[in-house]
Amino acid sequence: MADIDWKNLGFKYMDTNCHIEYVWRDGKWSAGELVKEPFLKMHIAATCLHYGQEAFEGMKAFRCKDGVIRIFRPHENAGRMHRTALRTCMAPVPEDMFVDAVKRVVKANEEFVPPYGTGGSLYIRPLLVGTGPQIGVAPASEYTFLVLVMPAGEYYKGGLKPVRSIIIDEFDRAAPNGMGDVKVGGNYAASIFAHEKAKAAGYPVELYMDAKTHTLVEEFATSNFLGIKPDGTYVTPNSHSVLPSVTNNTLMQLAKDHGHKVEVRPVPFEELETFSEVAACGTAVVVTPVYEITRGDKVIKISDPDKCGPITQKLFDGVQDIQYGRVPDTHGWCVAI
Ligand SMILES: *Cc1c(COP(=O)(O)O)cnc(C)c1O
């Protein structure tokens, strides 16, 4: 075990033993090697630096109750990065190579996977970038795929904590036929200014409407939107500019397993006040309960500011029980290293 204060880890970069690196050249991928130095030496005309040929992913590995380290749904992330690569004209990473890379780098950093019971996990960050030189706008002739890992601490130490949210009408994060449905760094560059403003005003998560009409709910800046109706129905927006979240997909399946109705459809702004629970969802924290949503002068009260709603809580517990191996993995989501 690495000498780490597991209880106070937070979510910040930390050096580990190594990352894994592959290069695509002359139409094929290299075998991949574990690299100790956390630096990438690249050409100053690399397309990722100039024209944003960049895709990333985020997932986690857990040290389970039985001591085995398991990665949560890596094939889903592999598929999503494949779609992002095609959309940005980058060399796609084959699914088997992606999952193998993740397993190899997790294994090489086993001692950085937090012990069972600390609530921590190993955060896994795959990255695909155009590294070939290209000043005229065109796809690069060379790509680098790497996977880095870092230990991440338990986010909700005192239980799930509801937050306030604000709707952003001044900016959009993704155009209707833009790149909102793929995981590129550019979407984050587009949202970071509004995020800093919202955070400074006391809103940790900001909500985006559809860019064309600003009448339909899309998603939070870095996580999907889910709403629960008083009858327990799980509602999440469908839109071409929402990123298909693995966490949202997981929660929808668990909601169905728990006997809830699940609806994936347009969610008009006016519907917000009809939800009894709202949450943001994504890999980093699974869910962030939202108790109130502000838009201009209007404040929509959703739920108790001091307590997570019961259905959100149950879904959160359900995901964590599977991730930490406390209940049978009936959907076959966990991959042992
Ligand atoms: C990564 C991401 C999410 C969450 O996806 P998960 O697969 O659940 O981690 C949601 N929205 C955006 C915009 C994202 O980039």
The ligand as an SDF file (V2000), in Angstrom:
LIG
                    3D

 15 15  0  0  0  0  0  0  0  0999 V2000
  -18.3860   13.0520  -18.6380 C   0  0  0  0  0  0  0  0  0  0  0  0
  -19.6360   13.8520  -18.7000 C   0  0  0  0  0  0  0  0  0  0  0  0
  -20.8200   13.4380  -18.0420 C   0  0  0  0  0  0  0  0  0  0  0  0
  -20.8720   12.2470  -17.1400 C   0  0  0  0  0  0  0  0  0  0  0  0
  -20.6660   11.0350  -17.7980 O   0  0  0  0  0  0  0  0  0  0  0  0
  -20.3380    9.7260  -16.9490 P   0  0  0  0  0  0  0  0  0  0  0  0
  -20.0850    8.6940  -17.9920 O   0  0  0  0  0  0  0  0  0  0  0  0
  -21.5230    9.4220  -16.1220 O   0  0  0  0  0  0  0  0  0  0  0  0
  -19.1490   10.0440  -16.1160 O   0  0  0  0  0  0  0  0  0  0  0  0
  -21.9520   14.2180  -18.2160 C   0  0  0  0  0  0  0  0  0  0  0  0
  -21.9480   15.3360  -18.9630 N   0  0  0  0  0  0  0  0  0  0  0  0
  -20.8330   15.7660  -19.5900 C   0  0  0  0  0  0  0  0  0  0  0  0
  -20.9030   16.9930  -20.3940 C   0  0  0  0  0  0  0  0  0  0  0  0
  -19.6480   15.0370  -19.4710 C   0  0  0  0  0  0  0  0  0  0  0  0
  -18.5530   15.4760  -20.1030 O   0  0  0  0  0  0  0  0  0  0  0  0
  1  2  1  0
  2  3  1  0
  2 14  2  0
  3  4  1  0
  3 10  2  0
  4  5  1  0
  5  6  1  0
  6  7  2  0
  6  8  1  0
  6  9  1  0
 10 11  1  0
 11 12  2  0
 12 13  1  0
 12 14  1  0
 14 15  1  0
M  END
$$$$
